[in-house]
Amino acid sequence: MAFDGTWKIDRNENYEKFMEAMGIGMMKRKLGAHDNLKLTIQQDGNKFIVKEASNFRNIEIEFTLGVNFEYSLADGTELSGAWTLDGNKLVATFTRKDNGKVLKACREIVGDELVQTYVYEGVESKRFFKRG
């Protein structure tokens, strides 16, 4: 599938403002903006395995489209939600366990890039990844 492969962060758009809206402190925001994130995505039908490797942590997430699962962000924020496929986009709605607020995420292939969009409390951020 189109998402399969290894993707390395190329650039961010409005990422620090997004992290600030999420309640992440200034030092973690500065570090997070330069996390050197690499995603390795494997899709088998409705099942996905996503490996995230960064300066802060290496984790593997397995999920099935439409099935709720638990996930922790790099700063420790715990979420619950599910990814679904909307045309050629992976779309997720996660609810924060600490305050019940919603984080929306979207992954799509645009040209030769994987674009990951987040929206939280009206703040939108994009992260752009290149195959690598």
C-alpha positions in Angstrom: 0.0 0.0 0.0 1.0 3.6 -0.4 1.9 4.2 3.3 4.3 1.2 3.4 7.9 2.1 3.9 10.2 4.2 6.0 9.6 7.9 6.3 12.0 10.5 7.8 10.9 13.9 9.1 11.8 16.6 6.7 10.1 19.7 8.2 7.3 20.9 10.5 4.7 23.6 10.1 3.2 25.2 13.3 4.4 22.2 15.4 5.6 24.3 18.4 2.2 26.1 18.7 0.5 22.7 18.5 2.7 21.3 21.3 2.0 24.4 23.3 -1.8 23.9 22.9 -1.3 20.3 24.1 0.3 21.7 27.3 3.9 20.6 26.6 6.5 22.7 28.4 8.9 25.0 26.5 12.0 22.7 26.9 10.2 19.7 25.6 8.7 21.7 22.7 12.2 22.9 21.7 13.5 19.3 21.8 10.3 17.9 20.1 10.7 20.2 17.1 14.0 18.5 16.4 13.2 14.9 17.3 14.5 13.4 14.0 11.4 11.2 13.9 11.4 8.2 11.5 8.3 6.2 10.9 8.3 2.7 9.4 4.8 1.7 8.3 3.7 -1.8 7.3 0.1 -2.4 6.2 -1.5 -5.9 5.9 -5.1 -5.4 4.9 -6.8 -3.5 7.8 -3.8 -4.1 10.2 -1.0 -1.6 10.5 2.3 -1.8 12.4 4.0 1.6 12.8 7.5 1.9 14.3 8.4 5.3 15.6 12.1 6.0 16.2 13.2 9.4 17.5 15.8 11.0 19.7 13.4 10.3 22.7 12.0 6.9 22.2 11.5 3.9 20.0 8.1 2.2 20.0 6.0 -0.1 17.9 2.3 0.4 17.6 -0.1 -2.2 16.1 -3.6 -1.2 15.3 -6.5 -2.4 13.2 -8.6 0.2 11.3 -11.7 1.1 13.2 -10.7 -0.6 16.4 -10.0 1.6 19.5 -6.6 1.3 21.1 -4.5 3.1 23.8 -1.5 5.2 22.8 0.9 7.4 24.8 2.6 10.5 23.2 6.3 11.0 23.7 5.5 13.5 26.6 3.5 10.8 28.3 0.0 12.1 27.4 -2.3 9.1 27.2 -4.9 8.8 24.4 -7.6 6.4 23.3 -9.0 6.2 19.8 -8.9 4.6 16.4 -7.5 5.1 12.9 -9.9 4.7 9.9 -9.4 4.9 6.2 -11.1 7.8 4.4 -10.4 7.4 0.7 -6.6 7.5 0.6 -6.2 9.2 4.0 -5.6 7.6 7.4 -7.8 9.6 9.8 -7.8 9.3 13.6 -9.8 10.7 16.5 -8.1 10.3 19.9 -9.5 11.4 23.2 -7.0 12.5 25.9 -7.4 10.5 29.1 -6.4 13.4 31.4 -8.9 16.0 30.2 -11.3 14.4 27.7 -10.2 16.8 24.9 -10.0 15.5 21.3 -6.9 15.3 19.1 -7.5 14.7 15.4 -4.8 13.3 13.2 -4.5 12.6 9.5 -1.8 10.9 7.4 -1.8 11.2 3.6 0.6 10.8 0.7 1.0 14.1 -1.1 3.4 13.8 -4.1 6.4 12.1 -2.7 5.8 13.1 0.9 3.8 11.6 3.8 2.0 14.6 5.4 0.8 14.1 9.0 -1.7 16.7 10.2 -2.8 17.3 13.8 -5.6 19.4 15.1 -6.0 20.1 18.8 -8.1 22.9 20.4 -8.3 24.7 17.0 -4.5 24.6 16.5 -3.4 22.8 13.3 0.1 21.5 12.7 1.7 19.6 9.8 4.7 17.3 9.8 6.3 16.4 6.4 8.2 13.2 5.9 10.3 12.0 2.9 10.9 8.4 2.1 14.2 7.3 3.5 
